[in-house]
Amino acid sequence: MNKNILLLASLANSLLNFRGDFIVALLKEGYNIYAAAPELPQEVADKLTKWGAKPLTFKLDRAGLNPLKDFKSILELKKLILHYNIDMVFPYTIKPVIYGSIAANLAKTPVISLITGLGYTFSGASVKAKLLHQITKRMYKFSLRKNSLVIFQNEDDLILFKKNGILSKNQRATIVNGSGVNLKKFPFREITVTSQNVKFVIVARLIKEKGIQLFMDTAEELKKTYPLAEFHIIGGQAEPPSGINIDVLKRLHDDGTIIFHGLKDDVPTFLKNMHVFVLPTYYREGVPRSILEALSVGLPVITTRTPGCKETVITGKNGFLIPPRDLNALIDSCRYFLDHPDVIQEMGQQSRLLAETKFDVTIINTFLIEHINSALHVKSMSKQL
């Protein structure tokens, strides 16, 4: 009988955008896949069903810390696990990992959890962020203690969990190179760059921690001496206090300093017409999917020397790593490409090579499935004994 695997996400669209290839690979492997997220739109459910997966929904307060609501989420997840005879739970992102792991442990079901980045609670400097950090750290420690395996997307996060005592000394943990990128969906493109008409692009949620403000400040400075340069921003709005002021964005767009596109569905088509990808984030990333997509298309990358980002760039070969929050370093790196547009194609080729050898989604999924197979085999052996 085929085994049943339950994927848990906090955002329904991520099941398609970030785990779609993984779900398809698991189905080809012969597993029955149940994919669950709160507020599951019909179009997402239809796509999952078309692939052969079974869409499910559960209640989850993504932003709040209401103990009663959180406890109800855990009980609901436990019921799903038992009702559908789930053989393994595979949660990713903070709340699904914590609550999904607790629910699976209560149901005596194996869990492989994926830590896709530590986000605001491990990178914010505010009093609220520090408080959330302490709470989240304790919840991670409690929820992960019985998991079959904890997978991280970069070594820094694994080291941090061990240093903070979140993982026990005997806890099984490993590292995977991000969520991977589909090289066919983001094909490499050759491009000719006109001197000083370099097109820089950032794709990210419009929050300060992603470096959006730094990117806008860079555009304002460089447009003074490089009027032909273009600075493109793609991303959806976010709420205060981290969210960028939309009025400022519109003002800079109207005066030609930046080109603001909002959210876009056709990112692959858009990226192929860009020249340099920029992500000056100081957010605790796993491995940013936006950078992987840029690598696959063949864009040089400017990003920060932070966990999850520094793994995507070999300085001087396919881009530049800069210190976080360093406006001058960002300006200098962008200026380099404006003064040396001839290196963009060569660096872009190196980016594509890195995508092919390190971040290909086929490599990533094979790695994950091997660990799932191994964990389920151990479970079967223990039952026989």
N, C-alpha and C positions, 0 to 999 in steps of 0.2 A: 504494500500500500504506500502511495506517495505521501511524503511528509508535508505537514502544514506549517508555513512560516508566516508570521505576522509582522509587517513593517509598520512602525509607528512614526508619524510626522506631526509637527505642530502647524504646518501650513500645507494645505491640500496641493497647491500647485507645485510644491517641491517634489512630490511623488512623481510628477511627470518631468519637471525640468532638471532635477538633480539625481533622481533615482530611476528614471525611466529605463535607461539601458540596463541597470542592475536588475530591475524587475523582469525585463524580457530575458535576460541571461538566466535568472533563477527558474523561470518558466521552462526554458529550453533544457535546463538541467533536470526537469521532471518534478519540481516542487509545486505544490498548491500554494499560491500566494494570496494572502489577505493584506490589503493596503488600507490603513486607517488614518484618518485625520479629522480634526474638528471642522465643522461647517464645510462639508464636502460638496462643492458645486456639481451640478448635474453633468456639465461638460467634462469635468475631471473623472467622475464616476464612469461616464460612457467610454472614455478613452481607456481607462483601466480595464473595463469589461471587454473591450475590443481586443486588447492584448491577451486576455485570458485570466487576468487577476480578478479578485473579488473585492470590490470597494466596501469599506465600512466607515462608520463615523462614531465619534465619541465626544463628550463634552470636555472642554479644557479651557480654563481661564489663562490665556497665554501670558498676560502681563502682570496680573495681580498675585497677591500672596494671601489668599483667603483659605485658612486651614480646612474649613468645612467643604468648600468647593473642591479643594485639592484631594481631600479624602474620598469624596464622591467619585472623582475621576479615577482614582486608584481602584475603587470597588467596581466601577463600570468596566475598566480594562480587565480586571480579573474575571468578570463574567464573560467578556468576549473571548478570553483565552480558553476558558473551560468550555463554553458553548460550542466553539468551532474546533475543539480538540487540537489546539495549537501545539506543535512540537518544539518550536523555537520562536522567541520574540527578538526582533531586530529594531530597536529604537534609535533615533538620532535627533539631535538638538536637545537643549537642556531639559525642559519639562517632560517630553516623552521618554528621555533616558531615565530620569529620576523616577517618575511615576510608573512608567512601563516596567522598569526593573523591579520596583517594589511589588507591583501586581503580579508579575511573572514569578517572583520568589514565593509569594503567597500561594500561587497556583502550582508551585513546584515544577515550573517549566524553565528550561535553559534560556539564558539571555546572552546575546552578543551585542554589546552597546557600542555605538559609534559616537565619539566626541568630535563634533565638527567645528570646534572653535569655542572659546570661552566668553567672547562677547563683552558686553557692557559691564557685567558684574565683576569681571576680572581685569578690566582696563580703565574703568571710570575712577575719577579722583574725588567725586562728591561724597558727602556724608551718606547719602542714600546708596550710592554704589558700594561704598565700603561695608555698609550694613548688609546689603544683598550678598556681597562677597562672602561674609562670614556665614550667613544662612545657607547659601548655595553650597559652600564647601562642606558643611556638615551633612546636608541632604545627599550630596554626591557620595560621601563616605558611607552613609547608612545604606543607600540604595545599591551601590556597586559591589558590596562585600561578598555576595554569593554568585556574581555573574561568571559565566563560563569564560568570557574574554572581554576585555575592554580595548577598543581600537581607537588610536589617536591619529590625527592627520598631520601632526608634526612632532618632532622630538621634544621641543620646548614644553609643550603641554603635558607630555608624559612625565618629564622631569619635575615639573611644577606639582603635579598630582602626587608624586612620590615624596617630594620635599615637604609638602603640606600634610603628609600622612593620610591622604584621601584613599590611596591604594595601600593595601597591606603588603608586606614583604613577599608573601606567597601568591599575590594576585597575578593572574595571567594577563599580560598586556602586550600590544604590538603597535606598529606604526604602518599606515598606508599613505600613499602620496595623493591625498585629497580625494575628491569624488571622481576625478578623471574627466577627460573631455573626449567627445566623439569626433574623431579626426575627419570623418566624412561630412558631418553636419557643419563643421567649421574648417572648410578646405583652405589650403595654402594659396595665397595669391601673389603674383609678381606685380610690382607697382613702381612707377617712375615718379620721383619727387622733384617738383620745381623748386629751385633755390628760394629759401625763406617762406615758401608757401606750404609749410609743414602743418599737418592737421593732428592735433593732440586730442585724445578722448579719454574720458573717465566714465565708467559704468558702475554705478553704486547707488545704494539708498542715500537720500539727501540728508545725511547727518554729519555733524562736525567731525565725529570720530573717524569717518571714512576719508577725511581730508578734502572735502568739497570746498570749504572756505579757503584752504591753502591753494587749491587749484584756481579758484577765482582770483585770489590775490596775485598769483603768478601771471595769469592772463592780463590783469590790469597793468602789471609792470612791463611785461614783454611787448604788449601791443604798442607801447610808446615808440619802440625802436624797430619792431618787426610787424608793421601793419598788415602784412599779408598772412601772418600766422593765424590759425584757427584753433579755438579751444571749445570742444564739444562736450556737453554734459548730458548723459542719459541716466534717468533714475526717477523713482517715485518719491513723492513728498513724505515727510515724517513729522511726527508731532514734537512740540517743544518738550524739554529744553534742548534736546540734541538736534532737532530738525532745523535745517537751514531756512532762513527768512525768505519766503517765496517772492516777496516784493523786491528784495535785493537781486535775486536771480533774474527777475523780469526786467529790472532796470539795466543790468549788465547785458542782457540779451538785446534789449531795445537799442542800446547805444553801440552794439556790435562788438563788445568786449568778449562775450561768450556766445555760443549757440546752444540754447537749451531746448532739448527735444522731449523732455518728460519720459514716460515709460515707452519702450518700443518692443514690439513682438518680433521684428525681423532683425535681431542683433547680428546674426552672421552676415547678412547682406550689408548692414551698416558698417561693420568692422572692416570689411574688405576695401572700403574707400578711405580708411583712416591710415595714419602713418606711425604714430607712437601712442602706446597705451600708458596711462598714468593712474596710479592708485596710491596716494600718499597717506595711507591709513595708519592710525595708531590704535585701532580696534583689535581685540584678540581674535584674529582670524584662525580658521583651521588651515585650509589652503584656498584662497579666494577663487571661486569658479570663474569669475570675470577675467582674472589673469590667465587662467588655463585656456580660455576661449581665445584670448588675444595671442597667446603663444601659438596655438594651433593655426590661426589665420596667418601668422608670420609678422607680428608687430614687435618691435623692440619695446621693452617695458621699463618704466621708472616706478619703483615702489620703495617701501621702507624696509629697513633692516630689523624687521619684527617677526615674531613667530608666525609661520605659515606663508609669509611673503618672501622671506630671504631664500627659501628653497627654490624659488621660481626664476631667479636671476643670477647669472654669473657676470659679475661686474666687468664692464668693458667688452663683454662678448655678445650678450643679447640685451643689454640695457644697463641700468645703474640702480644700486641700492643706496638710499639716503637715510640719514637719521630721522626718526619720527619728529613731526612738528617743526622741521627745519625749513623755513620758507626760502632762505637764501640758497640752500642746497638744491631745492626743487627748481628754483629759477635757473640756477647754473646748469642743471642737467637738461632742462628744456632748451636752454640757449645753445647747448652743445649741438643738439640736433638741428637747430636753426642755422648754425654756422657750418655744420658738416652734414648736409642732407644726403651726401653720397654714401654714408655708412648705414643708412636706414635699411636698405635692402639686404645687405650682408648680415646685419644684426637680426633682421627678421628671419632669415634662413636658420640662424642659430636657435632662435625661439622655437621654430617649427621642429627642429631636430630634438630639442628638449621635450617638446610635447610628445613626439613619437616614441622616444626612448624611456621616458619617466612617467608621463601623465596620461598615456593612452587609456581610455576607459576600459578597453578589453583587458589590459594588464591589471588594472585596479580590480575589476569585477572577478577575474580569475583568482586573484589573491583572496578576496573576501569569501568567495564560494568554497575555496579550499578549506578555510577555517570553519565555515558552516558545516561542511561535510564531516570534518574531523570532530566537531563538537557533538553532532548528532550520532556519529559512530560511537563515541564514548558513552553517550546516553544509552544507546542500544545495548552495548556491552554490559553496562552496569545493571540494566534491567534483567539481562540473562543470568547474571551472577546472583 
